[in-house]
Amino acid sequence: MPLYIYNSLSRQKEKFTPLHQGIATVYVCGPTVYGHAHLGHAKSYVSFDVVVKWLRHLGYAVKYIQNITDVGHLTDDADEGEDKIAKQARLEKTDPMEIAQYYTRSYYEDMDRLGVDRPNIAPTAAGHIPEQIALIRKLIETGHAYEVNGNVYFSVSSFPEYGRLSGRIDQEAQQSGGRVETRSEKRHPADFALWKKAEPGHLMKWDSPWSAGYPGWHAECSAMAMKYLGETIDIHGGGIENKFPHHECEIAQSEAATGKPYVRYWMHNNMVTVNGIKMGKSLKNSVNLKDLFQKVPPIVIRFFILQSHYRSPLDFSEAAIRASQTGLEKLQETWCALNSAAPGIGEIDTEVFEQRFTDAMNDDFNTPVAISVLFDFAKAVNTALNSEKGLSASSLEACRKFFETFGHDILGIMHTGNSAKESKAKTSGKMLEDVIGVLLELRDKARLEKNFELSDLIRDRLVKSGVTLKDTRDGTEWSVSESK
């Protein structure tokens, strides 16, 4: 079957037909970098990582853009409040751009550990101010936006289809858009900010035709998506919480500026809950990835995420994580058995499983069903290996290729090293990590007790052994030099 994608705009599955044959353009809203990545980020970016991997597997040349929001995202996600990054900079007593740079690096470190491929381009909002100013200028010229006291607002009444993505249409959308205290300078409470005049002392500001200020949160994605992917893009992804107002505003400002459809397929991943309760910082149940990685291997987290469909909620609990780890270990054991098996004469028809896997992924990237195919395949492999016939050399190779392609390359949930030497190296690496972890704990304890002689001794011996240490605000980072 061909690839079908659930389009949030039409609210139904549609056959994927890109604007340009053989090319798929994808834009996914990236993080606002004012804190460390959490499980909600992982749910979104692991899900879209698989989308991109599958599109490439199908033969599409994928141009994948994922932005970094480093300015303009206010604390209430609308037109009031403080810039989230500026607020964090004030709390940490540093510069907003340092906050943005620090947490951007932190975000990519976590995504790398989850096996998430980097996008083709990762543009920042602060790096594309001229493009946003040009977009805003065009909207003013065409009567879709207006300036008041140095602020620029999009006029929702000038775009009758505002609300069609979220379903908040006409009066309902306008009332929802005014959920914060109405600014008297707005013509209508639903009108949203394209440019904000900076208050005295605001550090992140740029000159514009209207004031020294900064762009609204919504403007950046339209400007950057159209700059790198064209006025109409194939797939735009993001979290379901961005559907309104962020993506609704993107559609309005983009289509008002170009007169063309902005996005052909809208994709939205669902939220993460913790023991059945919505995850959020205000509820103090947000699951920080760096903390989670201390307890659970990142590949298990990736497997856990993909066991739920991207459009379904993901409920985090310790029991669910343990079950995921057990299941993943069973798949990995089958892989090890394949690598150590002597050739026999039995056969497995891998094409049947390949077709089932392909059908699942072509049905709106149904990773839970695709994973169930892997388990069915593993069961068939284990049965064959335990039989008198075993598996022939050609069948063993076909089975290995199946796991490598679908378990590793597409889903990214299996380690598929081919040799005992590599397996031993992984075991040794884990042992080294554990030993260094113990030494760093002893060093931290010695420093707390002001036993600097012991803490310096541990540091010096580690450095002499080729382990480089770097003390950061989140703890001590370490790396091993390649010569060791």
ZAMARGU-4260 file (C-alpha; in steps of 0.2 Angstrom, whole numbers, plus 5000, padded with zeros to 4 digits):
<rodrens>
0) 5000/5000/5000 | 5006/5018/4997 | 5010/5029/5012 | 4995/5037/5020 | 4997/5051/5033
5) 4983/5058/5045 | 4981/5076/5040 | 4976/5086/5055 | 4969/5099/5044 | 4957/5087/5035
10) 4955/5076/5050 | 4957/5060/5039 | 4971/5050/5032 | 4977/5055/5015 | 4988/5047/5002
15) 5005/5056/5003 | 5009/5065/4987 | 5023/5078/4988 | 5023/5094/4979 | 5038/5089/4969
20) 5040/5071/4964 | 5053/5062/4973 | 5056/5076/4986 | 5048/5078/5003 | 5050/5094/5012
25) 5047/5093/5031 | 5047/5107/5045 | 5045/5102/5063 | 5044/5115/5077 | 5059/5114/5087
30) 5062/5118/5106 | 5061/5134/5115 | 5078/5133/5123 | 5077/5139/5141 | 5078/5123/5150
35) 5084/5105/5148 | 5074/5093/5137 | 5061/5083/5144 | 5051/5067/5140 | 5038/5077/5130
40) 5052/5083/5119 | 5058/5066/5116 | 5040/5060/5111 | 5039/5073/5098 | 5057/5072/5090
45) 5059/5053/5091 | 5042/5052/5082 | 5047/5064/5068 | 5064/5056/5067 | 5056/5040/5062
50) 5044/5049/5050 | 5060/5056/5041 | 5069/5040/5042 | 5054/5031/5034 | 5052/5044/5020
55) 5070/5042/5016 | 5068/5023/5016 | 5054/5025/5003 | 5066/5034/4992 | 5062/5052/4995
60) 5075/5065/4995 | 5070/5073/5012 | 5074/5091/5017 | 5071/5092/5035 | 5071/5108/5044
65) 5069/5110/5063 | 5070/5127/5071 | 5077/5133/5088 | 5067/5146/5096 | 5079/5158/5105
70) 5068/5174/5106 | 5050/5179/5106 | 5041/5165/5115 | 5032/5173/5129 | 5028/5165/5145
75) 5009/5163/5141 | 5011/5158/5123 | 5001/5173/5118 | 5005/5192/5118 | 5008/5195/5136
80) 5021/5190/5149 | 5040/5189/5149 | 5051/5181/5136 | 5054/5163/5142 | 5073/5164/5138
85) 5075/5182/5146 | 5066/5176/5161 | 5077/5161/5163 | 5092/5172/5160 | 5086/5183/5174
90) 5084/5168/5186 | 5102/5162/5182 | 5109/5180/5182 | 5117/5178/5165 | 5114/5184/5147
95) 5099/5177/5137 | 5110/5172/5122 | 5121/5162/5134 | 5105/5153/5141 | 5100/5149/5123
100) 5117/5143/5118 | 5119/5132/5134 | 5102/5124/5132 | 5103/5121/5113 | 5119/5111/5116
105) 5110/5102/5130 | 5095/5098/5119 | 5106/5091/5105 | 5116/5080/5117 | 5100/5072/5123
110) 5093/5070/5105 | 5110/5062/5100 | 5109/5049/5114 | 5091/5045/5109 | 5097/5041/5091
115) 5088/5056/5084 | 5096/5062/5067 | 5101/5080/5066 | 5090/5090/5054 | 5097/5096/5037
120) 5095/5114/5044 | 5092/5120/5061 | 5089/5139/5059 | 5087/5150/5075 | 5074/5164/5077
125) 5087/5176/5082 | 5097/5172/5066 | 5082/5176/5055 | 5076/5193/5060 | 5077/5201/5043
130) 5066/5187/5036 | 5053/5190/5049 | 5054/5209/5047 | 5051/5206/5028 | 5036/5195/5031
135) 5028/5207/5043 | 5031/5222/5031 | 5022/5212/5017 | 5007/5209/5029 | 5006/5227/5033
140) 5007/5232/5015 | 4993/5220/5010 | 4981/5225/5024 | 4983/5210/5035 | 4993/5218/5049
145) 4994/5235/5058 | 5006/5245/5069 | 5001/5253/5085 | 5014/5261/5097 | 5028/5251/5090
150) 5019/5235/5091 | 5013/5225/5075 | 4998/5214/5076 | 4990/5202/5063 | 4972/5206/5060
155) 4962/5190/5062 | 4947/5197/5054 | 4957/5199/5037 | 4959/5180/5036 | 4941/5172/5037
160) 4948/5154/5038 | 4957/5157/5054 | 4953/5143/5066 | 4951/5129/5053 | 4966/5119/5059
165) 4961/5119/5077 | 4942/5119/5074 | 4941/5135/5084 | 4932/5145/5071 | 4923/5162/5070
170) 4918/5169/5087 | 4925/5154/5097 | 4942/5156/5089 | 4942/5175/5092 | 4937/5173/5110
175) 4950/5160/5113 | 4963/5171/5105 | 4958/5184/5118 | 4961/5173/5133 | 4974/5185/5141
180) 4969/5202/5146 | 4964/5212/5131 | 4976/5226/5126 | 4967/5241/5121 | 4978/5245/5107
185) 4972/5229/5098 | 4958/5231/5086 | 4951/5214/5091 | 4957/5203/5106 | 4961/5188/5094
190) 4973/5198/5084 | 4991/5191/5088 | 5008/5200/5089 | 5020/5199/5074 | 5032/5212/5082
195) 5034/5218/5100 | 5042/5234/5105 | 5055/5231/5118 | 5053/5238/5136 | 5067/5247/5144
200) 5081/5236/5149 | 5076/5222/5137 | 5092/5214/5131 | 5086/5204/5115 | 5080/5218/5103
205) 5083/5223/5085 | 5080/5238/5075 | 5064/5238/5064 | 5053/5250/5054 | 5041/5250/5069
210) 5052/5250/5085 | 5067/5243/5093 | 5060/5226/5098 | 5059/5208/5094 | 5047/5196/5083
215) 5032/5187/5090 | 5034/5168/5092 | 5023/5164/5078 | 5032/5174/5065 | 5048/5164/5065
220) 5042/5147/5059 | 5033/5155/5044 | 5048/5165/5039 | 5061/5151/5041 | 5050/5137/5033
225) 5046/5147/5018 | 5064/5153/5016 | 5071/5135/5016 | 5057/5125/5009 | 5047/5137/4998
230) 5030/5145/5000 | 5021/5128/5001 | 5029/5114/5011 | 5024/5095/5011 | 5024/5091/5030
235) 5023/5102/5045 | 5025/5094/5062 | 5024/5098/5080 | 5016/5094/5097 | 4997/5094/5098
240) 4998/5109/5110 | 5005/5120/5096 | 4990/5117/5085 | 4982/5133/5093 | 4987/5146/5093
245) 5004/5144/5086 | 5001/5133/5070 | 4984/5142/5067 | 4994/5159/5067 | 5007/5152/5055
250) 4994/5147/5043 | 4985/5164/5044 | 5001/5174/5041 | 5009/5163/5028 | 4994/5161/5017
255) 4989/5180/5019 | 5007/5184/5013 | 5008/5172/4998 | 4990/5168/4993 | 4995/5150/4992
260) 4992/5135/5003 | 5005/5134/5017 | 5006/5116/5022 | 4999/5101/5013 | 5000/5088/5028
265) 4999/5094/5046 | 5005/5081/5058 | 5003/5083/5077 | 5010/5071/5090 | 5001/5069/5106
270) 5006/5073/5124 | 5015/5064/5138 | 5006/5059/5154 | 5014/5053/5170 | 5005/5040/5179
275) 4989/5046/5170 | 4992/5064/5174 | 4997/5077/5161 | 5015/5081/5162 | 5020/5099/5166
280) 5032/5109/5176 | 5018/5118/5185 | 5013/5101/5192 | 5031/5096/5196 | 5030/5080/5187
285) 5041/5084/5172 | 5053/5070/5167 | 5070/5078/5163 | 5079/5067/5150 | 5096/5069/5159
290) 5089/5063/5175 | 5080/5048/5166 | 5096/5043/5157 | 5104/5040/5174 | 5092/5026/5177
295) 5087/5020/5160 | 5097/5017/5144 | 5092/5030/5131 | 5088/5016/5118 | 5075/5010/5130
300) 5067/5027/5131 | 5066/5027/5112 | 5058/5010/5112 | 5046/5015/5125 | 5041/5030/5115
305) 5038/5021/5099 | 5027/5008/5107 | 5014/5021/5107 | 5007/5029/5091 | 5013/5047/5088
310) 4995/5053/5089 | 4991/5043/5105 | 4996/5049/5122 | 5011/5042/5130 | 5009/5037/5149
315) 5026/5036/5158 | 5027/5025/5173 | 5042/5015/5181 | 5032/4999/5177 | 5030/5004/5159
320) 5048/5008/5157 | 5053/4991/5165 | 5041/4982/5153 | 5049/4991/5138 | 5067/4986/5144
325) 5062/4968/5146 | 5054/4968/5128 | 5069/4976/5120 | 5081/4964/5129 | 5071/4949/5121
330) 5073/4957/5103 | 5092/4960/5107 | 5094/4942/5113 | 5086/4936/5096 | 5099/4946/5087
335) 5113/4939/5097 | 5107/4921/5094 | 5107/4925/5075 | 5125/4930/5076 | 5131/4915/5085
340) 5120/4902/5076 | 5129/4889/5065 | 5122/4887/5047 | 5108/4874/5045 | 5096/4870/5031
345) 5080/4879/5037 | 5072/4894/5029 | 5062/4909/5034 | 5052/4920/5022 | 5057/4937/5027
350) 5048/4945/5013 | 5031/4941/5022 | 5037/4951/5038 | 5045/4965/5027 | 5028/4968/5019
355) 5019/4968/5036 | 5031/4980/5043 | 5030/4991/5027 | 5011/4991/5028 | 5011/4996/5046
360) 5023/5011/5043 | 5013/5016/5027 | 4998/5017/5038 | 5002/5034/5046 | 5018/5028/5053
365) 5011/5015/5065 | 5026/5011/5075 | 5017/5000/5088 | 5011/4988/5074 | 5028/4989/5066
370) 5036/4984/5083 | 5024/4969/5085 | 5030/4963/5068 | 5048/4963/5075 | 5042/4952/5089
375) 5033/4940/5078 | 5048/4939/5067 | 5059/4936/5083 | 5048/4922/5088 | 5049/4914/5071
380) 5068/4916/5071 | 5069/4908/5088 | 5058/4893/5084 | 5069/4890/5068 | 5085/4891/5077
385) 5079/4879/5091 | 5074/4866/5078 | 5084/4852/5071 | 5085/4861/5054 | 5091/4878/5060
390) 5093/4891/5047 | 5103/4891/5031 | 5117/4903/5029 | 5107/4913/5016 | 5092/4914/5028
395) 5103/4919/5043 | 5110/4933/5032 | 5092/4938/5027 | 5086/4938/5045 | 5101/4949/5050
400) 5097/4961/5036 | 5079/4962/5042 | 5084/4967/5060 | 5097/4979/5053 | 5085/4988/5041
405) 5070/4989/5051 | 5075/4987/5070 | 5091/4998/5068 | 5090/5009/5053 | 5072/5014/5053
410) 5066/5012/5071 | 5083/5014/5079 | 5079/5003/5094 | 5092/4989/5091 | 5110/4987/5093
415) 5116/4977/5078 | 5135/4975/5080 | 5141/4960/5070 | 5155/4953/5080 | 5159/4946/5097
420) 5173/4959/5098 | 5161/4973/5096 | 5149/4965/5109 | 5164/4964/5121 | 5169/4982/5117
425) 5151/4988/5122 | 5152/4978/5138 | 5169/4985/5142 | 5162/5003/5138 | 5148/5001/5151
430) 5160/4994/5164 | 5171/5009/5161 | 5156/5021/5162 | 5151/5013/5179 | 5169/5014/5186
435) 5171/5032/5182 | 5154/5036/5189 | 5159/5029/5206 | 5175/5039/5206 | 5166/5055/5201
440) 5154/5052/5216 | 5169/5049/5228 | 5177/5065/5221 | 5160/5075/5224 | 5159/5068/5241
445) 5177/5073/5245 | 5174/5091/5238 | 5159/5093/5249 | 5169/5088/5264 | 5183/5100/5259
450) 5195/5085/5257 | 5203/5094/5242 | 5218/5083/5243 | 5208/5067/5239 | 5197/5076/5226
455) 5213/5082/5217 | 5221/5065/5217 | 5205/5057/5209 | 5205/5070/5196 | 5224/5069/5192
460) 5224/5050/5191 | 5209/5050/5179 | 5217/5064/5168 | 5233/5053/5168 | 5223/5038/5162
465) 5216/5049/5148 | 5199/5054/5155 | 5196/5073/5153 | 5184/5081/5166 | 5174/5096/5164
470) 5164/5103/5179 | 5147/5111/5174 | 5132/5118/5183 | 5124/5101/5180 | 5138/5091/5187
475) 5155/5084/5180 | 5156/5079/5162 | 5169/5067/5156 | 5176/5060/5140 | 5190/5048/5135
480) 5204/5053/5123 | 5205/5043/5107 | 5223/5038/5111 | 5218/5029/5126
</rodrens>
